[in-house]
Each structure stands twice: as structure tokens, then as C-alpha cells.
Amino acid sequence: MNGRARQFRLPLLPRTRRGKRGALLIVALLICAVIGISITSYIQLGRTSLTVSNRALYNNGAMNLAENGLEEAMYSINQDATTSSYSWSSDGWTTSGTTARRKWTGTQFDQNATGEVRVRVDNYSGASAPVMYARSLVTLGGGAAAGTAIEKWIKVSLIRTSKFANGLVAKDTITFSGSNATVDSWESGYPTSDVKYSSSVKRDRGSVGSVSVSVSAVAVQNADIFGYAATGGALPKVGPNGRVGTFTTALGTMDMSRVSTDFSANFDPVAQPTGGTWVGAIGSTTLGATGSTTTYSGSAISLSGASTNKLVIQGDVTLYLTASAGASAITVTGNASIEIGSGASLIIYTAGDVSLAGKGVLSGGSTDATANSPTKFQLWGTSTSATKQSIGLAGNGVLSGLVYAPNASVRLNGNGSMMGSVVANDITVTGNAAFHYDESLVNFSSGNPFRVSEWNEITSAADRAALSASMTW
């Protein structure tokens, strides 16, 4: 040893190996950065998806809330239309002029979300077609982080339903057993005009429908249905000399564009009214007075014999017949008749049986060209008995009227014509009877509930702004 401390040095790596280690470190850092960015992006994507999904969920909740408010309004509108004792204010509505308003708050959703809905009904009394507006709002839980509250605005326009939206309608079967019975249509223009039926205005838009699913629901046989036929399940049965379709449809065939098997209809019962001036058993007499509106009660109508034996109706007459189910309520035979003069009308409510033969009901006149509008003679069957009410309409004349008897067997028999509409449990058309449906009866809606005619979601900011003042309270 020379007294100097020996110095030791670590061997140096080659430059190429030091460069590789540095490159690996940089690559590792880059990979970590990419992974970090990916994880952050994935978390952000998941959060965004959760937010979008959450808002989509409560978007549906806001729509359901708005429709719930509209259903409440629809209930109140139809209660008011069909129940004289209904009160909007007693049911929680605030009314002013022709407008009713109501607000529901405090609806609880999951995740601390809350909801409320405001509903406004214009023309709520039904004097004209009501229009409903709903504005729902769902406030999400989580404060500002939840984002803007979700709103739905809906406008719904209504129209009255009609029990006479089709020509012949039955719960059970419709059977044509005549050799040359026909169904067609025309449009009278009710309630604003009164176009008479004639060959020059007839159309191939008559309609027959049964909700029955049986194979004999509509037995057309050899009748001509110039229009539409519908059932609840099976196709109508057409004979070799029958048809369903247009005026040019070949015999023994059906135009399948005018046939359907998904027909549905409501057959709401009609309550037997009471009251009116008691007139007992009704024979050859006069009821009412020109220009007046009168209500009578009687036990039954019985007319027979010579043409001088007739019940003459003047003015607008409503008649409640008290004959019970199974008993005779109206009997017209021989040359007797019920005569409803021009400008007059007759509405009959009865649970009893009806037989209109002879000259039957002469409403306005004895020909298609002179007959009154079908709305001028109305027969409402009120029977709810297990024994079906029997209604027979026969003769060689013209019967213009409406028949609504959901628990009745109706028989149209003869060589004459009937114009209007018939709703019954079952209907049989015999002989060469011609039935003319008045298409304007879709507008006949007195005392009926309302249905939706137009549904629109209000989405534009401008349209919402125009309604904002009337939908904020």
C-alpha cells in the first residue's frame, strides 16, 4: 500500500442499454397517461350516460304525470256531461268564466325527485267542445347537479261521442234474411241542414257492425251492403247474390278493404226517466203544441184500425212509457199511425215491447223526399231485464228515426225503407227492406260523453311562451 486509498468505480453500462431504460420509462409514463385519460373518459362517459338515462326516466315520468292530470280532467268533463249533480268546484277545480283549473303538487319519485302538474280546461261546461292543457314539471334530486327541471306540455281537443256512428250495430248478430235487402247511406248535413235521401245523393258508405266473434256475427246472405261490414272476429258470410263493398262490387264477393274483424262499440244502458204530465193509456189523440216542448208519461200506446186512428205529435214531445219488460209498450196495426208533423219531434223511452206495423211512424211524410231528419223520432229502449226487449218495425212505408236499445231484439221487416241508425242486442232484416244510414249522425251527441279528437305535445319554446301566463299559478 502506498498510503493512498484505493478508489473503486462502478462499471458503466453501455450507452445503448442506458437509452433503452430511458425509453421504457417514457413509454410506461405514456401508457399510464393513456390509461388515466381512458379511465377518466370512461368515468365521464358513464356519468353522462347515467345522467341521460336518469333524465330519460324522469322525462317519461313527466309525461305520465301530465297524462294523469288530463285523465282527471277527462273524468270531470264526462261526469259533468252525463251526471246532472256533478260539481267541478266540489271536486277541487277552480272555475272562472268558461275555464276550469286545477293543480296537483308533491308527487314523489325515486332519488328525491318531485313532481307537479297544472291542468286548464277551456269550455269545461261542454257548451262547445272542451280543450285541455296540461303542464307537468319534475324537479330532480341533487340540486344544481341534477340539471334543469323536466317539463311536458300537452294540448288535447275533445269531441262528443255518438251512439249512432254506424248504421246497424249489434252486440250479438246481424242477420239479413230477405232476398233483396239493401244498406247504403247519404249525408243529410245534420245539424246545419236537411238534405233528403234520394238516388241522386245516395252513397256506398252504409255500415253494419257486430262486436260478436261468432262465425254468424254478420250474415249478409243475399243482401247488398253498399259500404262497410265489421265484426269482432269472424269474416261476414256472403251468399251468391250478396255483396259487401261499392256499387260496382261483384255479386257474391266482398271488397276486403271494406271488411274488418276488430270492431268494438259501447252499449251503455239507458235509465228509464220519470216525471212528465201523466196521460195514462194513449190512443188516437194529439200530444204537444206547435212551438212548445212538452214531456208526458203514459202506460202504453195502442193504435189500430182505420187511418183516422192516429197519434198526432205537435211541437217537441218527450214521452216516458211505463210498460215493464215483457209487456206491450207500443202497438200500431192496420192503417193506424203515429204522425210527427214537419217541425215536430218525438222521443220515446220504454222498457216494454214495440210493434210498429200498419203505417207505423210517419215522421214528416210517407216518402223519402218528405221524411223528417232521423233525429226527429228517437226510440230509446231502457230494458235491463234478462228477457230481451222486442222491437218490430214493419210495413211498406218510410220510417225515419233512431233506435237505441242495447238489450233488444230488433226486427226490420217489410218492403219499405228505414233511414237513420239502429243499435241493439241483435238485428234481423227481412223482406226487401232498404236501410239508409245518415252519415251526419256522427255529429249527434246530445248528452253523450266526450272523446279525444286531437292530441299534441307542445315542444317549441315559442308555443310554450304563448301559453305560459295561462299555465302558471
C-alpha positions as MATLAB code, in Angstrom:
seq = 'MNGRARQFRLPLLPRTRRGKRGALLIVALLICAVIGISITSYIQLGRTSLTVSNRALYNNGAMNLAENGLEEAMYSINQDATTSSYSWSSDGWTTSGTTARRKWTGTQFDQNATGEVRVRVDNYSGASAPVMYARSLVTLGGGAAAGTAIEKWIKVSLIRTSKFANGLVAKDTITFSGSNATVDSWESGYPTSDVKYSSSVKRDRGSVGSVSVSVSAVAVQNADIFGYAATGGALPKVGPNGRVGTFTTALGTMDMSRVSTDFSANFDPVAQPTGGTWVGAIGSTTLGATGSTTTYSGSAISLSGASTNKLVIQGDVTLYLTASAGASAITVTGNASIEIGSGASLIIYTAGDVSLAGKGVLSGGSTDATANSPTKFQLWGTSTSATKQSIGLAGNGVLSGLVYAPNASVRLNGNGSMMGSVVANDITVTGNAAFHYDESLVNFSSGNPFRVSEWNEITSAADRAALSASMTW';
ca = [
       0.000    0.000    0.000;
       1.408    3.362   -0.819;
      -0.861    5.143    1.662;
      -3.446    6.089   -0.884;
      -6.896    4.832   -0.507;
      -7.892    2.698   -3.406;
     -10.778    4.111   -5.353;
     -13.477    1.836   -6.690;
     -15.663    2.729   -9.649;
     -18.815    1.013  -10.777;
     -18.633   -0.194  -14.253;
     -20.511    1.958  -16.684;
     -23.344    0.453  -18.723;
     -23.110    0.745  -22.362;
     -24.834    3.810  -23.781;
     -27.280    1.686  -25.729;
     -28.636   -0.008  -22.592;
     -28.991    3.298  -20.747;
     -31.024    4.651  -23.692;
     -33.338    1.658  -23.680;
     -34.095    2.064  -19.974;
     -34.975    5.734  -20.517;
     -37.202    4.890  -23.442;
     -39.048    2.231  -21.439;
     -39.669    4.748  -18.684;
     -41.089    7.246  -21.135;
     -43.273    4.570  -22.754;
     -44.501    3.471  -19.332;
     -45.381    7.044  -18.450;
     -47.189    7.499  -21.746;
     -49.136    4.264  -21.228;
     -50.073    5.368  -17.719;
     -51.205    8.700  -19.111;
     -53.302    6.993  -21.784;
     -54.813    4.627  -19.212;
     -55.520    7.543  -16.908;
     -57.151    9.534  -19.668;
     -59.157    6.467  -20.750;
     -60.330    5.773  -17.217;
     -61.269    9.418  -16.742;
     -63.097    9.455  -20.062;
     -64.859    6.207  -19.241;
     -65.936    7.543  -15.865;
     -67.155   10.729  -17.521;
     -68.975    8.702  -20.200;
     -70.578    6.552  -17.527;
     -71.612    9.642  -15.592;
     -73.021   11.257  -18.732;
     -74.884    8.053  -19.637;
     -76.265    7.873  -16.121;
     -77.422   11.480  -16.342;
     -79.017   10.946  -19.755;
     -80.656    7.713  -18.583;
     -81.869    9.372  -15.415;
     -83.382   12.302  -17.318;
     -84.948    9.927  -19.840;
     -86.555    8.059  -16.948;
     -87.994   11.230  -15.453;
     -88.913   12.502  -18.908;
     -91.306    9.544  -19.074;
     -92.359   10.331  -15.515;
     -93.206   13.908  -16.509;
     -95.279   12.651  -19.452;
     -97.142   10.199  -17.207;
     -97.779   12.987  -14.713;
     -99.219   15.245  -17.431;
    -101.463   12.469  -18.722;
    -102.656   11.690  -15.192;
    -103.770   15.305  -14.903;
    -105.548   15.065  -18.264;
    -107.322   11.894  -17.148;
    -108.609   13.737  -14.084;
    -109.886   16.487  -16.362;
    -111.472   13.956  -18.739;
    -113.261   12.336  -15.806;
    -114.661   15.671  -14.669;
    -115.734   16.663  -18.194;
    -117.652   13.426  -18.752;
    -119.135   13.442  -15.266;
    -120.447   16.917  -15.988;
    -121.799   15.749  -19.361;
    -123.633   12.697  -18.009;
    -124.398   13.469  -14.337;
    -126.547   16.494  -13.566;
    -125.453   16.623   -9.912;
    -121.720   16.843  -10.641;
    -119.903   19.920   -9.323;
    -116.474   20.975  -10.592;
    -115.734   23.127   -7.542;
    -116.624   20.311   -5.130;
    -114.131   18.105   -6.947;
    -111.244   20.508   -6.383;
    -111.415   22.654   -9.517;
    -111.352   26.437   -9.616;
    -113.680   27.834  -12.275;
    -113.826   31.249  -13.863;
    -115.988   32.020  -16.879;
    -115.610   29.064  -19.247;
    -112.270   27.933  -17.791;
    -111.522   25.420  -15.037;
    -108.093   24.997  -13.425;
    -106.510   22.573  -11.014;
    -103.007   21.897   -9.679;
    -101.515   18.783   -8.105;
     -98.212   19.076   -6.187;
     -95.979   16.900   -4.020;
     -95.715   13.863   -6.278;
     -92.729   11.841   -5.034;
     -90.382    9.929   -7.326;
     -87.248    7.937   -6.501;
     -83.924    9.690   -5.812;
     -85.672   12.619   -4.103;
     -87.274   13.809   -7.348;
     -90.602   15.628   -7.014;
     -93.327   16.449   -9.493;
     -96.349   18.687  -10.020;
     -98.909   19.182  -12.782;
    -101.242   22.006  -13.752;
    -104.326   21.411  -15.903;
    -106.516   24.002  -17.585;
    -109.817   23.164  -19.306;
    -111.371   25.654  -21.717;
    -115.133   25.323  -22.364;
    -115.299   22.978  -19.380;
    -119.111   23.030  -19.231;
    -119.366   21.318  -22.626;
    -121.419   24.050  -24.305;
    -118.813   23.720  -27.047;
    -116.007   21.205  -27.456;
    -113.622   21.403  -24.460;
    -109.869   21.825  -24.904;
    -107.490   20.579  -22.195;
    -103.953   21.802  -21.463;
    -101.516   20.085  -19.094;
     -98.131   21.318  -17.867;
     -96.119   18.920  -15.739;
     -92.778   19.599  -14.055;
     -90.353   17.135  -12.474;
     -87.553   18.536  -10.313;
     -84.691   16.070   -9.949;
     -82.962   15.397   -6.641;
     -79.371   16.559   -6.160;
     -79.825   20.297   -6.603;
     -77.931   22.084   -9.344;
     -76.027   18.939  -10.236;
     -79.262   17.349  -11.394;
     -79.655   19.862  -14.187;
     -82.708   21.753  -15.447;
     -86.151   20.545  -14.333;
     -88.065   18.477  -16.879;
     -91.345   19.821  -18.282;
     -94.067   18.355  -20.506;
     -96.787   20.428  -22.154;
     -99.792   18.750  -23.804;
    -102.875   20.061  -25.598;
    -105.890   17.781  -26.119;
    -109.007   18.719  -28.108;
    -112.246   16.805  -27.485;
    -115.396   15.980  -29.403;
    -118.629   14.383  -28.245;
    -119.098   10.715  -28.982;
    -122.124    9.494  -30.908;
    -124.077    6.333  -30.229;
    -125.042    6.396  -33.893;
    -121.644    6.474  -35.580;
    -122.667    3.434  -37.665;
    -125.835    2.304  -39.424;
    -126.698   -1.071  -37.858;
    -124.813   -2.077  -34.704;
    -125.365   -5.185  -32.558;
    -123.860   -6.868  -29.524;
    -124.787  -10.249  -30.942;
    -125.759  -10.965  -34.539;
    -126.934   -9.030  -37.587;
    -128.840  -11.269  -39.987;
    -130.178  -10.404  -43.445;
    -132.755  -12.969  -44.496;
    -134.508  -11.096  -47.278;
    -133.975  -11.733  -50.965;
    -133.160   -8.153  -51.871;
    -132.413   -6.168  -48.713;
    -130.006   -3.254  -49.141;
    -127.880   -0.958  -46.996;
    -126.465    2.315  -48.280;
    -126.044    5.870  -46.994;
    -126.389    9.576  -47.587;
    -125.382   12.705  -45.705;
    -128.199   14.937  -44.518;
    -125.904   17.665  -43.216;
    -127.329   17.471  -39.674;
    -127.392   19.650  -37.635;
    -126.956   22.592  -40.008;
    -129.015   21.395  -42.991;
    -131.554   18.749  -44.003;
    -130.725   17.074  -47.287;
    -133.344   14.414  -48.087;
    -132.387   10.900  -49.133;
    -132.710   10.184  -52.839;
    -130.979    8.159  -55.513;
    -129.099   11.279  -56.560;
    -127.384   11.680  -53.158;
    -127.039    8.055  -52.059;
    -123.532    6.830  -51.283;
    -121.867    3.467  -50.734;
    -120.859    4.223  -47.140;
    -123.518    2.378  -45.210;
    -122.148    0.425  -42.266;
    -123.071   -2.664  -40.253;
    -121.100   -3.899  -37.275;
    -121.302   -6.604  -34.620;
    -118.919   -6.997  -31.693;
    -119.626  -10.739  -31.679;
    -116.769  -13.114  -32.525;
    -119.087  -15.878  -33.769;
    -118.976  -17.078  -37.372;
    -122.539  -15.772  -37.867;
    -121.887  -12.338  -36.350;
    -122.843  -10.641  -39.638;
    -124.772  -12.876  -42.032;
    -125.086  -10.814  -45.199;
    -126.556  -13.691  -47.197;
    -128.082  -12.198  -50.368;
    -128.271   -8.602  -49.179;
    -126.356   -5.746  -50.771;
    -124.197   -3.896  -48.228;
    -123.043   -0.833  -50.103;
    -120.476    0.263  -47.591;
    -118.698   -1.480  -44.736;
    -119.156   -4.611  -42.626;
    -117.279   -5.292  -39.396;
    -117.275   -7.976  -36.703;
    -115.418   -8.784  -33.522;
    -113.657  -11.772  -35.035;
    -115.015  -13.767  -37.988;
    -115.493  -12.598  -41.561;
    -119.065  -11.760  -42.641;
    -120.937  -14.501  -44.509;
    -121.946  -13.532  -48.043;
    -124.281  -15.524  -50.305;
    -124.080  -15.877  -54.108;
    -126.342  -12.866  -54.663;
    -124.992  -10.731  -51.854;
    -122.046   -8.380  -51.592;
    -120.106   -6.010  -49.339;
    -118.384   -3.076  -50.970;
    -119.041   -0.351  -53.501;
    -121.842   -0.024  -56.006;
    -119.609   -1.791  -58.522;
    -118.558   -4.735  -56.322;
    -119.449   -8.028  -57.993;
    -122.220  -10.230  -56.570;
    -121.082  -12.961  -54.205;
    -117.929  -11.083  -53.207;
    -116.570   -8.756  -50.534;
    -114.288   -5.800  -51.058;
    -111.757   -6.701  -48.338;
    -110.747   -3.057  -47.944;
    -114.274   -2.530  -46.558;
    -114.334   -5.500  -44.192;
    -112.754   -5.666  -40.737;
    -112.691   -8.136  -37.857;
    -111.709   -5.855  -34.975;
    -114.960   -3.976  -34.437;
    -115.740   -2.605  -30.977;
    -118.560   -0.494  -29.572;
    -120.024    0.560  -26.239;
    -123.570   -0.424  -25.315;
    -124.257    1.799  -22.340;
    -127.628    1.163  -20.704;
    -130.230    3.913  -20.694;
    -132.046    4.648  -17.447;
    -135.834    4.896  -17.587;
    -136.747    8.537  -16.858;
    -139.656    9.529  -14.681;
    -141.857   12.596  -14.443;
    -143.820   14.479  -17.040;
    -147.565   15.025  -17.303;
    -149.439   11.745  -16.825;
    -151.716   10.862  -19.737;
    -152.390    7.151  -18.992;
    -153.124    4.775  -21.879;
    -152.573    6.578  -25.174;
    -154.818    6.048  -28.172;
    -155.949    8.256  -31.017;
    -155.161   11.743  -29.746;
    -152.855   14.753  -30.070;
    -149.860   15.406  -27.817;
    -147.973   18.682  -27.596;
    -148.496   22.012  -29.270;
    -146.782   23.735  -32.147;
    -143.700   25.601  -30.977;
    -143.728   24.032  -27.495;
    -141.557   21.485  -25.672;
    -143.549   19.045  -23.542;
    -142.853   15.905  -21.520;
    -145.529   13.260  -20.866;
    -145.753    9.928  -19.057;
    -148.094    7.177  -20.180;
    -148.637    3.479  -19.686;
    -148.620    2.427  -23.369;
    -149.600    3.406  -26.911;
    -152.208    1.309  -28.734;
    -153.470    2.230  -32.204;
    -155.314    0.036  -34.701;
    -157.926    0.066  -37.412;
    -158.660    2.919  -39.801;
    -156.250    5.624  -40.896;
    -158.186    8.098  -38.768;
    -156.855    6.369  -35.678;
    -153.585    8.118  -35.135;
    -151.400    9.754  -32.510;
    -150.512   13.237  -33.730;
    -147.376   14.909  -32.371;
    -147.078   18.681  -32.372;
    -144.042   20.584  -31.170;
    -141.208   18.731  -29.416;
    -142.602   15.875  -27.322;
    -140.771   13.506  -24.972;
    -142.768   10.501  -23.816;
    -141.966    8.119  -20.943;
    -143.877    4.846  -21.275;
    -144.096    2.857  -18.049;
    -144.843   -0.577  -19.571;
    -142.473   -3.071  -17.981;
    -140.145   -5.504  -19.733;
    -142.136   -8.223  -21.499;
    -145.294   -6.086  -21.673;
    -146.502   -4.221  -24.734;
    -145.481   -0.566  -24.782;
    -146.307    0.429  -28.380;
    -148.672   -1.353  -30.762;
    -149.626    0.113  -34.134;
    -151.588   -2.077  -36.592;
    -153.944   -1.761  -39.541;
    -153.898    1.670  -41.128;
    -153.304    3.455  -37.848;
    -150.161    5.508  -37.371;
    -148.075    7.829  -35.247;
    -147.729   11.081  -37.167;
    -144.948   13.548  -36.422;
    -145.582   16.730  -38.321;
    -142.970   18.816  -40.065;
    -141.178   20.866  -37.435;
    -142.193   18.449  -34.651;
    -140.245   15.672  -32.899;
    -140.924   12.660  -30.687;
    -138.572   10.975  -28.215;
    -139.828    7.788  -26.516;
    -138.262    5.939  -23.572;
    -139.615    2.491  -22.772;
    -138.601   -0.900  -21.387;
    -141.601   -2.604  -22.992;
    -142.044   -4.277  -26.361;
    -142.657   -2.265  -29.514;
    -144.567   -3.332  -32.627;
    -144.868   -0.748  -35.363;
    -146.840   -2.202  -38.271;
    -149.546   -0.674  -40.452;
    -148.406    2.792  -41.411;
    -146.078    2.814  -38.408;
    -144.445    6.135  -37.610;
    -144.850    8.803  -40.238;
    -142.200   11.383  -39.417;
    -142.742   14.339  -41.687;
    -144.210   12.374  -44.561;
    -144.626    8.989  -46.228;
    -141.808    9.192  -48.805;
    -138.038    9.534  -48.673;
    -138.333   13.030  -50.093;
    -140.737   14.234  -47.380;
    -139.464   12.384  -44.310;
    -138.021   14.360  -41.410;
    -134.429   14.056  -40.254;
    -133.904   10.758  -38.344;
    -133.241   12.773  -35.184;
    -136.911   13.824  -35.117;
    -138.016   10.357  -34.000;
    -135.971    8.612  -31.315;
    -136.795    5.326  -29.603;
    -134.701    4.548  -26.506;
    -135.008    1.016  -25.125;
    -134.418    1.043  -21.388;
    -134.911   -2.640  -20.576;
    -132.227   -4.346  -18.492;
    -134.305   -7.499  -17.973;
    -132.920  -10.959  -18.691;
    -135.807  -11.227  -21.183;
    -134.844   -9.252  -24.246;
    -136.965   -6.327  -25.265;
    -138.673   -6.938  -28.605;
    -138.850   -4.174  -31.200;
    -140.515   -4.842  -34.540;
    -140.546   -2.273  -37.343;
    -142.639   -3.380  -40.309;
    -144.715   -2.056  -43.169;
    -144.435   -0.667  -46.644;
    -143.857    2.954  -45.726;
    -140.876    5.013  -44.605;
    -139.501    5.095  -41.076;
    -137.018    7.863  -40.387;
    -135.594    7.582  -36.901;
    -133.021    6.440  -34.371;
    -133.330    3.279  -32.292;
    -131.037    2.685  -29.323;
    -131.970   -0.448  -27.387;
    -128.885   -2.407  -26.215;
    -130.983   -5.202  -24.658;
    -133.470   -5.609  -27.507;
    -134.008   -7.856  -30.470;
    -134.853   -5.567  -33.366;
    -136.592   -6.856  -36.482;
    -136.868   -4.746  -39.636;
    -139.484   -6.335  -41.848;
    -141.271   -5.230  -44.968;
    -140.829   -3.695  -48.368;
    -140.396   -0.136  -47.218;
    -137.320    1.829  -46.225;
    -135.766    2.944  -42.985;
    -133.341    5.808  -42.663;
    -131.264    6.588  -39.604;
    -129.442    4.200  -37.285;
    -130.194    1.171  -35.082;
    -128.213   -0.075  -32.064;
    -129.471   -3.273  -30.416;
    -128.562   -6.637  -28.951;
    -129.356   -8.380  -32.235;
    -130.848   -7.220  -35.537;
    -132.730   -9.120  -38.221;
    -133.558   -7.582  -41.599;
    -136.140   -9.467  -43.666;
    -138.091   -8.903  -46.866;
    -136.867   -6.304  -49.300;
    -136.233   -3.651  -46.684;
    -133.894   -0.827  -47.668;
    -131.811    0.772  -44.925;
    -130.238    4.188  -45.478;
    -127.664    5.329  -42.929;
    -127.356    9.062  -42.365;
    -123.610    9.723  -42.148;
    -124.261   13.053  -40.420;
    -125.335   11.151  -37.296;
    -121.698   11.074  -36.200;
    -122.496   14.630  -35.066;
    -125.498   13.528  -32.992;
    -124.166   13.722  -29.465;
    -126.740   15.171  -27.085;
    -125.929   14.064  -23.517;
    -123.068   11.822  -24.622;
    -119.567   11.843  -23.145;
    -116.562   13.304  -24.920;
    -113.657   11.577  -26.630;
    -110.241   12.720  -27.830;
    -110.198   14.185  -31.320;
    -106.656   15.594  -31.312;
    -103.615   15.093  -29.047;
    -100.491   17.251  -29.369;
     -97.346   17.689  -27.313;
     -96.256   21.339  -27.193;
     -92.495   21.339  -27.649;
     -91.411   24.673  -29.131;
     -90.279   27.481  -26.842;
     -92.480   29.974  -28.710;
     -95.648   27.899  -28.262;
     -94.891   27.332  -24.582;
     -94.196   31.020  -24.052;
     -97.580   31.895  -25.581;
     -99.299   29.642  -23.011;
     -97.043   30.359  -20.064;
     -99.178   33.082  -18.490;
    -102.311   30.944  -18.518;
    -100.468   27.859  -17.241;
     -98.707   29.471  -14.283;
    -100.490   29.707  -10.952;
];
